[in-house]
Each structure stands twice: as structure tokens, then as C-alpha cells.
Amino acid sequence: MQESRDTREFAQRIERKARRRIEGRKEKGESIWYGLGLFGIVGWSVMIPTLLALAVGIWIDTTTNSRISWTITFLLIGVVIGCLNAWYWVTQERKRIERKDRR
């Protein structure tokens, strides 16, 4: 009884791996471009908030007299927002891949 259940589970694992390998071969040409595209999305999702926040910080520093460097403050805020944004994109992509693997 236990042996047949173990054998079935082993066969199911092998079948899942084989399916995944076949899917990977089908998408092989797309994987490089897809990976570069995803890398680009992550990079832009960090860079755009950082640059926008940096611009706001520079503008505040040029229009006000303050002991606080708003440029550095907003630069750090932009980096944090950008990293959170990138984390969101990567998490969504990981969930999409997991859903695809479950099918």
C-alpha cells in the first residue's frame, strides 16, 4: 500500500518535471528576450521614482533656504519607492510562474 503510493508520487514528480522541461524547450527562444525585458522593467521601476523624487528634491533645495538637504532626502525616498515597486513586479511574475507550474 505504502509502496504503491510512493511509486505514484514519484511518477507524478517525474511527469511534472518532464512537462516543465518540454515547456522550457518550447519557450527557449523567448526566454532570453523575456528575461531581458523583465530585467528592464525592474530597472525602470526603480529608476523612474528615483529620478522623479530627485528632481523634486533639487527643486525644493533651489526654492527654499533650509539646513536639510531635500535632494538627498527625496533621493532616498525615491530609491525606497522604486525598490518596493520592483519587489511588486518580481512578486507578480513569481506568482504567474507558480500558477503556470500548477497547471
C-alpha positions, 0 to 999 in steps of 0.5 A, spaced: 500 500 500 505 504 502 509 502 496 504 503 491 503 510 493 510 512 493 511 509 486 505 514 484 508 520 487 514 519 484 511 518 477 507 524 478 514 528 480 517 525 474 511 527 469 511 534 472 518 535 471 518 532 464 512 537 462 516 543 465 522 541 461 518 540 454 515 547 456 522 550 457 524 547 450 518 550 447 519 557 450 527 557 449 527 562 444 523 567 448 526 566 454 532 570 453 528 576 450 523 575 456 528 575 461 531 581 458 525 585 458 523 583 465 530 585 467 528 592 464 522 593 467 525 592 474 530 597 472 525 602 470 521 601 476 526 603 480 529 608 476 523 612 474 521 614 482 528 615 483 529 620 478 522 623 479 523 624 487 530 627 485 528 632 481 523 634 486 528 634 491 533 639 487 527 643 486 525 644 493 533 645 495 533 651 489 526 654 492 527 654 499 533 656 504 533 650 509 539 646 513 536 639 510 538 637 504 531 635 500 535 632 494 538 627 498 532 626 502 527 625 496 533 621 493 532 616 498 525 616 498 525 615 491 530 609 491 525 606 497 519 607 492 522 604 486 525 598 490 518 596 493 515 597 486 520 592 483 519 587 489 511 588 486 513 586 479 518 580 481 512 578 486 507 578 480 511 574 475 513 569 481 506 568 482 504 567 474 510 562 474 507 558 480 500 558 477 503 556 470 507 550 474 500 548 477 497 547 471 
